[in-house]
Amino acid sequence: MPSPIAAAQPSVTTPEDETSGLEGQVITPVWQLVPEAKEVAPRQVPVDSPNEPETVEFQPTTQLSGEAVFAFVYAAGDRPGSASIRPSLGRRIRLDVETSFSGEDQLRFRFQNTNVAELDDVFGTDMARLSIQGDDKNEIALSRLDYTFPIGDRTEVFLPVVGGSISDIADPLNPLFSGSGSGSVSRFGQRNPLYRQGGGAGVGLTHEVTDHLELSLGYLSDAENLLPEEEYVAFAQATYEPTDTLSLGLLYAYGFNGLDTGTGSEQSNDPFMDQSDAISSHSVGIQATADVTPQFTLSGWAGLTRATATDLSNSPEADILNWAVTLGYSDLLGDSNVGGIVIGYPPQVISVQGPATHSLHLELFYKIHMNEQISVTPGIVVITNPEADPNRSPIVLGAIRTTFEF
């Protein structure tokens, strides 16, 4: 079963072979490294007997890899206030510096700069967020810092210091859609929003119980001391792969002040509308993905959260629901091209009082594989009844995303 940590970050590669039988050899400088990753393995060198090779100790290696994404964005629909809507061109640049000390571990630094239109601010809802957006004001930020290492043959430990998320540890099972630079053009379409609860620093562990069953555990916190005082999430996921073409996942997460996933309605981010400073939550998510044919992949999820305002009288509760079905077709009209459809229900507070208006997310994209380094992805997203408001017209988002990998 592939590691969920690696699957969560498609733009990140693993360290390259760099071993030698010469004593005193120095580490290869990063500017001499090629971006194509290879499996790291110790080199065997002959000694007196050709039948008794000696294993040379692995030499630490460092590798650079990067991604540049340029996005042309246009949007239409009702918006609050006087926010303007104009076509815009933005970009996001990432540089990963990866070091391995043993050939099986990885220390990663990710530096990032983003300047892409923030459509959630324009339309007053996170339902309008694209997979890539933000304004770093021409500053380069350290967006990821983490260390991964194995314990034995079946266990992997993940230690995030900056930018950790549940999807780094537990597989969200949406393989053709999860990459921000290569998958869905919307944020919601990438994965079950429950994987965006909490985040920051912490610890995660993934263990292969059997060849078909994997268990993932983790704790993440935004607090400087990692203690459960501000925002945090503790979670566990069982991932079952009965065949090579079918995977099922069951996620449970307990969180504190971590409901804002940046994908749903304002009320789903804070069901108690700024009246509570201590919101605990229990969330359950079910995910599945199946290769119906070698080209056609059907995936989907459902997530339910019970939120409780523990500091208010009578501890009021709210239920938050989201779900989606995604259909991906590989090699569509060309090798390595991918067509994708997302039909879903972004996070919204559901009412037991009777019928209510709900928002739906409809998305279509087509990734054109130009070569091993370049892809172009046009896509369109439609949000009906934004913020579950029956008086608002649909939001229509259009994007053309060009991704360069190096």
C-alpha positions in Angstrom: 0.0 0.0 0.0 1.5 3.4 -1.0 2.4 5.9 1.7 -0.4 8.5 2.2 2.3 11.0 3.1 3.9 10.9 -0.3 0.5 10.9 -2.0 -0.6 14.0 -0.3 2.0 16.2 -2.0 2.3 15.4 -5.7 4.9 18.1 -6.3 7.3 16.7 -3.8 9.9 14.2 -4.9 12.2 11.8 -2.9 15.9 12.1 -2.5 18.2 11.0 -5.4 20.9 8.3 -5.3 24.2 9.7 -4.1 26.5 7.0 -2.8 30.2 6.4 -3.2 32.9 3.9 -2.4 35.5 6.6 -2.0 36.5 7.5 1.5 36.1 11.2 2.5 33.8 12.0 -0.4 31.8 15.3 0.2 28.1 15.8 -0.3 27.2 16.8 -3.8 26.2 20.5 -3.9 22.5 21.1 -4.4 23.1 23.1 -7.6 24.6 20.0 -9.3 21.6 17.8 -8.5 19.1 16.9 -11.2 15.4 17.3 -10.4 14.4 13.8 -11.4 14.1 11.6 -8.3 15.4 8.0 -8.1 15.1 5.4 -5.4 17.9 5.7 -2.9 19.9 2.6 -2.3 23.4 1.8 -1.0 25.9 0.9 -3.6 27.5 -2.5 -3.5 31.3 -2.6 -4.2 33.4 -5.8 -4.7 36.0 -6.9 -2.1 38.4 -9.8 -2.3 35.7 -12.3 -3.1 33.1 -11.3 -5.8 30.5 -13.4 -3.9 30.9 -11.3 -0.7 30.1 -7.6 -1.6 30.6 -4.9 1.0 27.8 -2.4 1.6 29.0 1.2 1.6 27.4 3.4 4.2 24.8 5.8 2.7 26.0 9.4 2.2 23.5 12.2 3.0 22.0 13.8 -0.1 20.1 17.0 -0.7 17.9 17.6 -3.7 15.9 20.6 -5.1 12.6 20.3 -6.8 10.0 23.0 -7.6 6.7 23.9 -9.2 5.5 27.1 -10.8 1.8 27.5 -11.4 0.2 30.4 -13.4 -3.6 30.8 -13.3 -5.8 33.0 -15.4 -9.0 33.5 -13.4 -12.4 34.9 -14.2 -15.6 34.9 -12.1 -19.2 36.0 -12.3 -22.1 36.2 -9.8 -23.7 38.1 -7.0 -21.2 39.6 -4.6 -21.5 41.7 -1.4 -20.6 45.3 -1.3 -18.6 46.9 -4.1 -16.1 44.2 -4.7 -15.0 44.2 -8.3 -14.7 41.2 -10.7 -12.1 41.5 -13.3 -10.1 38.8 -15.2 -6.8 38.3 -13.4 -3.5 36.4 -13.9 -1.8 35.1 -10.8 1.0 32.7 -9.9 2.3 30.4 -7.2 6.0 29.4 -6.9 7.2 26.5 -4.7 10.7 25.3 -4.0 11.3 22.1 -2.1 14.7 21.3 -0.5 14.8 17.6 0.5 17.5 15.9 2.5 17.9 12.2 3.3 20.4 11.0 5.9 19.8 7.3 5.6 18.2 6.8 2.2 14.8 6.0 3.9 14.1 9.3 5.7 13.3 12.8 4.4 13.7 16.3 5.8 11.8 18.7 3.8 11.7 22.5 3.6 9.2 24.2 1.3 9.5 27.8 0.4 6.5 29.4 -1.3 5.2 32.6 -2.8 1.6 33.1 -4.0 -0.3 35.9 -5.7 -3.6 34.6 -7.0 -7.0 36.3 -6.7 -8.8 35.5 -3.5 -12.3 34.9 -4.8 -13.7 34.1 -1.3 -13.2 37.7 -0.4 -14.8 38.9 -3.6 -17.9 36.8 -3.2 -18.0 36.6 0.6 -17.9 32.8 0.8 -15.3 30.1 1.1 -17.3 28.1 -1.4 -15.7 30.2 -4.1 -12.1 29.3 -3.2 -9.8 27.9 -5.9 -7.2 25.2 -5.2 -4.6 27.9 -5.5 -5.1 31.4 -4.1 -3.5 33.9 -1.7 -1.3 37.0 -1.6 2.1 36.8 0.0 2.9 40.4 -1.0 6.0 39.3 -2.9 7.5 37.7 0.2 8.8 34.2 0.3 7.4 32.1 3.2 8.4 28.8 4.7 5.1 26.9 4.1 6.3 23.4 5.0 8.9 21.9 7.4 8.6 18.2 8.2 10.6 15.1 8.8 9.6 11.5 7.8 11.3 8.3 8.9 10.5 4.6 9.1 10.3 2.3 12.1 10.8 -1.2 10.8 9.3 -2.3 7.5 5.6 -1.4 8.2 5.6 1.9 10.2 6.3 5.4 9.1 6.5 8.5 11.4 5.7 12.0 10.2 6.8 15.0 12.2 5.5 18.3 10.9 6.8 21.6 12.3 5.2 24.0 9.9 2.2 23.4 7.7 1.2 19.9 8.6 -2.3 18.6 7.8 -4.3 15.4 8.3 -4.0 14.5 4.6 -0.2 14.3 5.0 -0.7 11.3 7.3 -4.1 9.8 6.3 -4.9 9.1 2.6 -7.9 11.1 1.5 -8.5 8.6 -1.3 -9.2 11.1 -4.2 -6.1 10.4 -6.3 -6.8 12.3 -9.5 -8.1 15.4 -7.8 -6.0 16.1 -4.7 -3.1 18.0 -6.1 -3.5 21.8 -6.0 -1.4 22.2 -9.1 -2.5 19.1 -11.0 -5.9 18.1 -9.7 -9.2 19.9 -9.1 -9.3 23.6 -9.8 -11.3 24.2 -6.7 -10.3 23.8 -3.1 -13.4 21.8 -2.2 -12.9 19.3 -5.0 -9.5 18.2 -3.8 -10.6 16.1 -0.8 -13.1 15.7 2.1 -12.9 19.0 4.0 -12.6 17.0 7.2 -8.9 16.6 6.3 -8.5 20.4 6.6 -9.6 20.6 10.2 -6.8 21.8 12.5 -3.2 21.7 11.2 0.2 23.0 12.0 2.8 21.1 14.0 2.5 17.7 15.7 3.1 14.0 15.0 1.6 11.4 12.8 2.1 7.6 12.4 1.1 5.2 9.7 1.2 1.5 10.2 0.5 -1.3 7.8 -1.4 -3.8 9.9 -1.6 -6.2 7.0 -1.0 -6.1 3.3 -4.6 -4.8 2.9 -5.2 -2.7 6.1 -3.4 0.5 7.1 -3.9 2.5 10.3 -3.1 6.2 10.6 -3.0 8.2 13.8 -2.0 11.9 14.5 -2.2 15.0 16.5 -1.8 18.5 15.1 -1.9 21.9 16.8 -1.5 25.6 15.9 -0.4 26.4 19.5 3.3 27.3 19.9 3.7 24.7 22.7 1.5 22.1 21.0 -0.7 21.8 24.1 -4.5 21.5 23.7 -5.2 25.1 24.6 -6.2 26.8 21.3 -6.8 25.0 18.0 -5.9 21.3 17.7 -7.1 18.0 16.2 -6.5 14.4 17.1 -7.5 11.8 14.5 -7.4 8.2 13.4 -8.1 6.5 10.1 -8.4 2.9 9.0 -7.8 2.4 5.2 -8.8 -0.9 3.7 -7.6 -2.0 0.3 -9.3 -5.4 -0.5 -8.1 -5.3 -4.1 -5.7 -3.3 -6.2 -8.6 -1.4 -7.6 -10.6 -0.5 -4.5 -9.8 1.4 -1.4 -12.0 2.4 1.5 -11.3 4.8 4.4 -12.9 5.6 7.7 -11.8 8.8 9.5 -12.5 10.0 13.0 -11.4 13.4 14.2 -11.8 15.2 17.5 -11.1 18.9 17.2 -11.1 22.1 19.2 -11.8 25.4 17.5 -10.8 23.9 14.1 -14.0 23.9 12.1 -12.9 26.4 9.5 -11.8 24.3 6.5 -12.0 27.1 3.9 -14.5 25.2 1.8 -18.0 25.7 3.2 -20.5 28.3 4.4 -19.6 30.9 6.9 -22.0 29.3 9.4 -20.3 25.9 9.0 -17.0 27.6 9.9 -18.5 29.0 13.1 -22.0 27.6 13.8 -22.4 29.8 16.9 -21.6 33.1 15.0 -18.7 34.4 17.2 -20.6 33.7 20.5 -18.3 30.8 21.5 -14.6 30.6 22.1 -14.5 26.9 22.9 -16.0 24.8 20.2 -15.3 21.0 20.4 -16.2 18.8 17.5 -16.5 15.1 16.7 -16.2 14.3 13.0 -16.6 11.1 11.0 -15.7 10.8 7.3 -16.1 7.9 4.9 -14.0 7.9 1.7 -13.7 5.5 -1.2 -12.0 5.2 -4.6 -12.4 2.5 -7.2 -10.7 2.0 -10.6 -13.8 0.9 -12.6 -11.5 0.5 -15.6 -7.8 1.2 -16.1 -8.8 4.7 -17.2 -12.0 5.5 -15.3 -11.7 6.2 -11.5 -14.8 6.8 -9.3 -14.3 8.4 -5.9 -16.4 10.0 -3.3 -16.8 10.9 0.4 -19.2 12.0 3.1 -18.4 13.9 6.2 -20.5 14.7 9.3 -19.5 16.9 12.2 -21.2 17.4 15.6 -20.0 20.7 17.0 -20.6 21.8 20.6 -20.2 25.3 22.2 -18.8 24.1 25.5 -18.6 27.6 27.0 -22.2 28.6 26.3 -25.3 27.9 28.5 -26.8 24.5 27.8 -23.9 23.7 25.4 -25.7 24.2 22.1 -24.9 21.8 19.3 -24.8 22.0 15.5 -24.4 19.4 12.8 -22.4 20.1 9.7 -22.6 17.9 6.6 -20.6 17.6 3.4 -20.3 15.1 0.6 -19.0 14.7 -3.0 -18.7 12.3 -5.9 -15.8 12.7 -8.3 -15.3 11.0 -11.7 -11.8 11.0 -13.3 -10.8 9.7 -16.7 -7.1 9.2 -17.4 -5.6 9.3 -20.9 -8.7 11.1 -22.2 -8.0 12.2 -25.8 -4.2 11.8 -25.2 -1.6 10.1 -23.1 -1.6 11.3 -19.4 -4.5 13.7 -20.0 -7.1 13.7 -17.3 -10.8 14.7 -17.4 -12.5 15.4 -14.1 -16.1 16.0 -12.8 -17.0 17.0 -9.2 -20.6 17.0 -7.9 -20.8 17.8 -4.2 -22.3 19.5 -1.2 -19.8 21.9 0.5 -19.9 22.0 4.3 -23.2 23.4 5.6 -25.1 23.4 8.8 -28.0 21.1 8.4 -31.4 21.8 10.0 -33.8 19.4 11.6 -36.6 22.0 11.6 -37.7 21.3 8.0 -36.8 22.1 4.4 -34.0 24.5 3.8 -32.0 25.9 1.0 -28.7 24.2 0.2 -25.7 25.0 -2.0 -24.2 22.6 -4.5 -20.8 22.5 -6.1 -20.5 21.5 -9.8 -17.1 21.3 -11.4 -15.5 20.2 -14.7 -11.8 20.3 -15.6 -9.5 18.8 -18.2 -5.8 18.5 -17.6 -3.7 18.5 -20.8 -0.4 16.8 -20.4 2.1 18.8 -22.6 5.2 16.9 -21.5 6.8 15.6 -18.3 7.2 19.1 -17.0 4.2 21.1 -18.3 0.5 20.7 -18.0 -2.4 23.0 -18.8 -5.8 22.7 -17.0 -8.9 24.7 -18.0 -11.8 24.3 -15.6 -15.1 25.7 -14.6 -16.9 25.7 -11.2 -20.6 26.6 -10.5 -21.9 27.2 -6.9 -25.6 27.2 -6.6 -27.3 29.2 -3.8 -24.0 30.5 -2.4 -24.0 30.5 1.4 -27.2 28.5 1.2 -29.0 31.8 0.3 -31.9 31.3 -2.0 -31.8 35.0 -3.0 -28.3 34.8 -4.5 -27.6 33.8 -8.1 -25.0 31.1 -8.8 -21.3 31.9 -8.8 -19.5 30.8 -11.9 -15.7 30.5 -11.7 -13.4 29.9 -14.7 -9.7 29.2 -14.5 -6.9 28.1 -16.9 -4.0 26.7 -14.8 -0.6 26.1 -16.3 1.8 24.1 -14.2 5.6 23.8 -14.7 7.5 21.2 -12.7 11.2 21.3 -12.4 
